[in-house]
Amino acid sequence: MNHLPLHHQLAGVREKQWTPRELWESHRCEDDPYRAFVTRFDDFVEPAPGPLHGAMLTIKDSLNIAGLPTVCGSRYRLSAPRPAKDAACVAKLKAAGATILGKTNCPEFLANYETDNAITGWTANPWDQTRSAGGSSGGEAAAIAAGLSAGGIGSDGGGSIRLPAHFCGIAGLKPTPGRVSAVGHVPEIAHPGGLLGVVGPMARSVADVRLLFEVLAGYDPADPFSVPFEPRPVDLRGLRIGVVESFPMCPETATALRQAADLLGGTETFSFSGFVSSNACWNFFFNVLTDPFKREIIATDPSLVHWTGLELLQDPPAQPSGVEVVKQFALRDKLRASLLKQMEDTPVLLAPACAVPAFRHRERNWNGVGLLDAMSCLTPFNLFGMPALTVPFALSSEGLPIGVQLIGRPYSEELLLAVGEQLEELRGLDLCELS
């Protein structure tokens, strides 16, 4: 029963087909062959009543759980003070009746598209253990895909929910900043980090992601990006969807994108010349601006650093000025306004979730497409604070999942989830049953 989608598991609890304890036992395993977990909880605790009563979930190890270390894949954090309380999103899940099974693996500083570190090691993809589970929420995606968890929470500053979801054949939502409270995330998601980074749900289907999002969404005055928001009813009649085919894609990814567009109908080609500039602007905020802070940590003891914390460091070392920060903010705002204006008639975009399916450990070039180019379909929507959803859609000739990405205007998560569920229904094949 651990491979059933979350909403089926919860229905079984409500209908007394099985108990939460039986679900808990079905998710347990003697070992963790994928190295998805950092910490596992071995004792069953009867969950609280609520809409998620019986949900067996996991949490990325960048979110606080009271009394446990939040290591973020780094030996530099092994001696950090342990948090006194749960992250806001973890507290919401528990209050809704979820059981937390453990914390999941991530790369050092959450700054890599592969999940590997010097503490837990490399997280393998359950579909093919020679392939990456992605990063930085790779442990979370692997646990869910392997049936060790029914869903959970990751974080996303440059694709870190959507890429692992694509690699592992699950669904993952990057919300608009503030729709899900990021209080209790490490590093703290405040300005400008919160401009890019959010926390969001991951699960085996879009329907499951919607269940989690409905529990997690809400105003939190402690989150500087949170705003009071009342979602509006969704009506998909006459919806126009723009298909973005300008990002780098391997042939199988391009085929999957076109098939998804054909299934959805009402699609048209969408081109935005600002995507190239937006990727450079994202790199400034995610890598250039944080470079001095990472180097300051590494300098305390260079022997502790792992390759995942080094790969995206700037060469030569970055020294961003205040004037450059202001210019990049202005560029970001100009590009964002232009894109949102263009999306007035096509409020949903359909795009690849990555140029390629899951790659092999430390593979970095695919027929001339490098790592950051392969991820260029992900990062603009962090920069612009737009919600984006990975939907598992197809299998490659090598049997690897291929997801597609749905992107919306700010605060349109409910619309994206409705379109995503429609696409899952039209797709027919339940990918999670094959993993």
Residue pairs with C-beta under 8 A, 6 or more apart in sequence:
1 9
1 12
1 18
1 22
1 23
1 26
2 23
2 26
2 27
2 56
2 147
2 148
2 150
3 147
3 432
3 433
3 435
4 12
5 150
5 203
5 204
5 205
5 207
5 208
5 430
5 432
6 55
6 150
6 151
6 203
6 204
6 205
6 208
6 211
6 212
7 205
7 207
7 208
7 211
9 23
9 54
9 55
9 56
9 150
10 52
10 53
10 54
10 55
10 211
12 18
12 23
12 54
13 19
13 20
13 23
13 53
13 54
14 53
19 54
20 46
20 47
20 53
20 54
20 99
21 44
21 46
23 54
23 56
23 150
24 44
24 56
24 99
24 101
25 44
27 56
27 101
27 147
27 148
27 149
27 150
29 148
32 40
32 148
33 124
33 129
34 123
34 124
34 125
34 126
34 129
34 133
34 142
34 143
34 146
35 105
35 120
35 121
35 122
35 123
35 124
35 139
36 104
36 105
36 123
36 133
36 139
36 140
36 142
36 143
36 146
36 148
37 58
37 102
37 103
37 104
37 105
37 120
37 139
37 143
37 148
38 61
38 71
38 102
38 103
38 104
38 105
38 119
38 120
38 139
39 61
39 68
39 102
39 103
40 101
40 102
41 100
41 101
41 102
44 99
45 99
47 53
47 54
47 55
47 94
47 97
47 98
47 99
48 94
48 95
48 96
48 97
49 97
50 95
50 96
50 97
50 98
51 96
51 97
51 211
51 214
51 215
52 93
52 96
52 97
52 98
52 211
52 212
52 215
53 96
53 97
54 97
54 99
55 93
55 96
55 97
55 98
55 99
55 150
55 151
56 98
56 99
56 101
56 149
56 150
57 93
57 98
57 99
57 100
57 101
57 149
57 150
57 151
57 152
57 153
57 212
58 100
58 101
58 102
58 103
58 104
58 140
58 143
58 144
58 148
58 149
58 151
58 152
59 65
59 87
59 90
59 100
59 102
59 103
59 104
59 140
59 152
59 153
60 103
60 104
60 106
60 136
60 137
60 139
60 140
60 152
60 153
60 154
60 155
61 70
61 71
61 72
61 73
61 103
61 104
61 105
61 106
61 139
62 70
62 72
62 106
62 110
62 136
62 155
62 185
62 186
63 70
63 87
63 89
63 90
63 103
63 153
63 155
63 184
63 185
63 186
63 199
64 70
64 83
64 85
64 86
64 87
64 90
64 184
64 185
64 186
65 83
65 86
65 87
65 90
65 100
65 103
66 82
66 83
66 84
66 85
66 86
67 82
67 83
68 82
68 83
68 103
69 77
69 78
69 80
69 82
70 77
70 80
70 82
70 83
70 186
71 77
71 78
71 80
71 119
72 106
72 108
72 109
72 110
72 186
72 187
73 105
73 106
73 107
73 108
73 109
73 110
73 115
73 116
73 117
73 119
73 120
73 136
73 306
73 308
73 309
74 108
74 109
74 117
74 119
74 304
74 306
74 309
75 118
75 119
75 304
75 306
76 297
76 298
76 300
76 301
76 304
76 305
77 186
78 119
83 184
85 91
85 184
86 94
86 184
87 183
87 184
87 185
87 199
88 181
88 182
88 183
88 184
88 220
88 222
88 223
89 153
89 180
89 181
89 182
89 184
89 199
89 216
90 100
90 153
90 184
92 181
92 215
92 216
92 218
93 100
93 153
93 212
93 215
93 216
94 100
96 215
101 148
101 149
102 143
104 137
104 139
104 140
104 142
104 143
104 149
104 152
105 115
105 117
105 120
105 123
105 138
105 139
105 142
106 115
106 117
106 135
106 136
106 137
106 138
106 139
107 114
107 115
107 116
107 117
107 135
107 136
107 138
107 306
107 308
107 309
108 117
108 118
108 305
108 306
108 308
108 309
109 294
109 297
109 308
109 309
110 135
110 136
110 155
110 157
110 160
110 187
111 136
111 287
111 290
111 294
111 308
111 309
111 311
111 312
112 135
112 136
112 308
112 309
112 311
112 312
113 132
113 134
113 135
113 136
113 159
113 163
113 371
113 375
114 122
114 132
114 134
114 135
114 138
114 308
114 361
114 362
115 122
115 123
115 132
115 133
115 134
115 135
115 136
115 137
115 138
115 139
115 142
115 164
115 308
116 122
116 123
116 135
116 306
116 307
116 308
116 361
117 306
117 308
118 304
118 306
120 139
122 132
122 361
123 132
123 133
123 138
123 139
123 142
124 130
124 131
124 132
124 133
124 142
125 131
125 132
125 133
125 134
125 142
125 145
125 167
125 168
125 358
125 400
126 133
126 142
126 145
126 146
126 168
126 435
127 145
127 168
127 169
127 358
127 399
127 400
127 401
127 435
128 358
128 398
128 399
128 400
130 360
130 361
131 167
131 357
131 358
131 359
131 360
131 361
131 400
132 138
132 167
132 358
132 359
132 360
132 361
132 363
133 139
133 141
133 142
133 145
133 164
133 167
133 168
133 358
134 141
134 163
134 164
134 165
134 166
134 167
134 168
134 358
135 160
135 163
135 164
135 308
136 154
136 155
136 157
136 160
136 164
137 154
137 155
137 156
137 160
137 161
137 164
137 172
137 202
138 164
138 167
140 149
140 152
140 153
140 154
140 164
140 202
141 154
141 164
141 165
141 167
141 168
141 170
141 172
141 202
142 164
142 168
143 149
143 152
144 150
144 151
144 152
144 168
144 170
144 202
144 203
144 204
145 168
145 169
145 170
145 204
145 432
145 435
146 435
147 435
150 203
150 204
150 208
151 201
151 202
151 203
151 204
151 208
151 209
151 212
152 201
152 202
152 203
153 199
153 200
153 201
153 202
153 212
153 216
154 160
154 161
154 164
154 172
154 199
154 200
154 202
155 161
155 182
155 185
155 189
155 197
155 198
155 199
155 200
156 162
156 172
156 174
156 197
156 198
156 199
156 200
156 382
157 193
157 196
157 197
157 198
157 286
157 382
158 196
158 282
158 286
158 375
158 378
158 379
158 382
159 354
159 375
159 378
159 379
159 382
161 172
161 173
161 174
161 200
161 202
161 390
162 172
162 174
162 353
162 378
162 388
162 389
162 390
162 403
162 405
163 353
163 354
163 375
163 378
163 390
164 172
164 202
165 171
165 172
165 202
165 353
165 390
165 392
165 403
166 353
166 354
166 357
166 390
166 392
166 401
166 402
166 403
166 405
167 354
167 357
167 358
167 400
167 401
168 358
168 401
168 435
169 392
169 401
169 403
169 431
169 432
169 434
169 435
170 202
170 203
170 204
170 205
170 390
170 392
170 432
171 202
171 203
171 204
171 205
171 206
171 208
171 209
171 389
171 390
171 391
171 392
171 403
171 420
172 200
172 201
172 202
172 203
172 209
172 389
172 390
173 200
173 201
173 202
173 209
173 213
173 387
173 388
173 389
173 390
173 413
173 416
173 417
174 198
174 200
174 381
174 382
174 387
174 388
174 389
175 198
175 199
175 200
175 213
175 217
175 387
175 413
176 198
176 385
176 386
176 387
176 410
176 411
176 412
176 413
177 189
177 194
177 195
177 197
177 198
177 225
177 385
178 194
178 223
178 225
178 226
178 227
179 198
179 217
179 226
179 229
179 387
179 411
179 413
180 198
180 199
180 200
180 201
180 213
180 216
180 217
181 199
181 216
181 218
181 220
181 222
181 223
181 226
182 189
182 194
182 197
182 198
182 199
182 223
182 225
183 220
183 222
183 223
185 197
185 199
187 193
189 197
189 198
189 199
189 223
189 225
190 224
191 224
192 285
192 289
192 325
192 329
194 223
194 224
194 225
195 285
195 332
195 383
195 385
196 282
196 285
196 286
196 382
196 383
197 382
200 213
200 216
201 209
201 212
201 213
201 216
202 209
203 209
203 211
203 212
204 432
205 424
205 430
205 432
206 389
206 391
206 417
206 420
206 421
206 423
206 424
207 421
207 424
209 389
209 417
209 420
210 417
210 421
213 413
213 417
217 231
217 413
219 226
219 227
219 228
219 229
220 226
229 411
231 411
231 413
231 414
232 414
234 414
234 415
234 418
236 418
236 419
236 422
238 266
239 266
239 347
239 348
239 419
240 266
240 267
240 268
240 345
240 346
240 347
240 348
241 261
241 264
241 266
241 267
241 268
241 346
241 348
241 349
241 350
241 419
242 267
242 268
242 269
242 270
242 343
242 346
242 348
242 349
242 350
243 257
243 258
243 261
243 267
243 268
243 269
243 270
243 349
243 350
243 351
244 270
244 271
244 272
244 275
244 349
244 350
244 351
244 377
245 254
245 257
245 258
245 269
246 271
246 272
246 275
247 275
247 351
247 352
247 355
247 376
247 377
248 355
248 369
248 373
248 374
248 376
248 377
249 257
249 352
249 355
250 355
250 356
250 357
250 366
250 367
250 369
252 357
252 394
252 396
252 397
252 402
253 352
253 354
253 355
253 356
253 357
253 402
254 352
255 394
256 352
256 393
256 394
256 402
256 404
257 350
257 351
257 352
257 404
259 393
259 394
260 350
260 391
260 393
260 404
260 423
260 427
261 267
261 350
263 423
263 426
263 427
264 350
264 419
264 422
264 423
264 426
267 350
268 346
270 342
270 346
270 349
272 338
272 339
272 342
274 335
274 338
274 339
275 376
275 380
277 331
277 335
278 332
278 335
278 379
278 380
278 383
278 384
279 372
279 376
279 379
279 380
281 328
281 331
281 332
281 335
281 383
282 379
282 380
282 382
282 383
283 372
283 379
284 320
284 324
284 328
285 328
285 332
285 383
286 379
286 382
287 312
287 313
287 314
287 318
288 314
288 318
288 320
289 318
289 320
289 325
291 313
291 314
291 317
291 318
291 320
292 317
292 318
292 319
292 320
294 309
294 313
295 313
295 317
298 304
298 305
298 309
298 310
332 383
332 384
335 383
335 384
336 383
336 384
336 385
339 380
339 384
340 384
340 409
340 410
343 349
343 409
347 408
347 409
347 412
347 415
348 406
348 407
348 408
348 412
348 415
348 416
348 419
349 406
349 407
349 408
350 404
350 405
350 406
350 407
351 377
351 404
351 405
351 407
352 377
352 404
352 405
353 377
353 378
353 390
353 402
353 403
353 404
353 405
354 374
354 375
354 377
354 378
354 403
355 366
355 369
355 373
355 374
355 375
355 376
355 377
356 366
356 369
356 374
357 396
357 398
357 400
357 401
357 402
358 400
358 401
359 366
364 370
364 371
365 371
366 374
377 405
378 388
378 405
381 387
381 388
381 407
385 410
386 407
386 408
386 409
386 410
387 407
387 408
387 410
387 411
387 412
387 413
387 416
388 405
388 406
388 407
388 408
388 416
389 405
389 406
389 407
389 413
389 416
389 417
389 420
390 403
390 404
390 405
391 403
391 404
391 405
391 406
391 420
391 423
391 424
392 401
392 402
392 403
392 431
392 432
393 402
393 403
393 404
393 423
393 427
393 431
394 401
394 402
394 427
395 401
395 402
395 431
395 434
396 402
401 431
401 435
404 423
406 416
406 419
406 420
406 423
407 416
408 415
408 416
